[in-house]
Amino acid sequence: MTEAGMQRMASRVFACLLASRDGSLSSAQLAARLRISPAAVSGAVRYLSQVHMVSREREPGSRRELYRVHENVWYEALLDRDQLLTRWTTTLRTGEHALGPDTPAGRRVRDTHDFLEFMQSELEGMLDRFRAHRTARDGGEHDGGEHDGVRRNEDFKQAEDLKRDEDPKRDEDFKPDDDFTPEA
C-alpha cells in the first residue's frame, strides 16, 4: 500500500484493522499490536478518515473510541474517486476554454479532460457491474440504494459485545501467536 502512495503508518494501521477479527480496534489495541505510539495511531487514523477508509465510532456505554474499517472500503474509495473525477473534469473544461481550445496548452488540457471523462464513465460502469455481482453473490440482499448495502456506523456489528478492557492482551481475539505487524 505504501508503494501505491499511501503513508507508511496509515498503511500499517489499515492493514491491521483489515486483518482484525471484527474490523475494529481501539487506539490502545492498534498501538500495542503495531508497537507504535498513540500519536502515530492518531495521525494514521486522521488520514484514513479523511480518505474515507476508516471511521471513528464510540463504543456503546463507553467513552472509548473504536476505529473501524468500512465494510466495502474499496467500493467506497472508488465511489469517492468518481466524485473527485467529476470535479476535475469540470475544472479542466473551464481551463480548456480559458487557455483556448486551439492552443497547445488548451489541447493538453482537453486531452487530460477527455482521458479523465473516459475513466469516469468506465468507473461508473465498473461500480454498476460490481453492485450487480455483489447482489448475485449475496442472493439479492442489496437494495440498490445510494451506497447499495454499504454499512457504516448504523450497522455496527455486535456493538454491545465489544465492551472490552483497553488492555489489548485481554482482548478476546488477541493471542500471543496473533502478533500481526504489517509492514505495508
Secondary structure, DSSP 8 states (H G I E B T S, - for coil): -TTTT--HHHHHHHHHHHHSSSSEEEHHHHHHHHT--HHHHHHHHHHHHHTTSEEEEE-TTSS-EEEEE-TTHHHHHHHHHHHHHHHHHHHHHHHHHHH-TTSHHHHHHHHHHHHHHHHHHHHHHHHHHHHHHHHHHTTS-----SSTT---GGG-TTGGGG---S-GGGSTT--TT-------
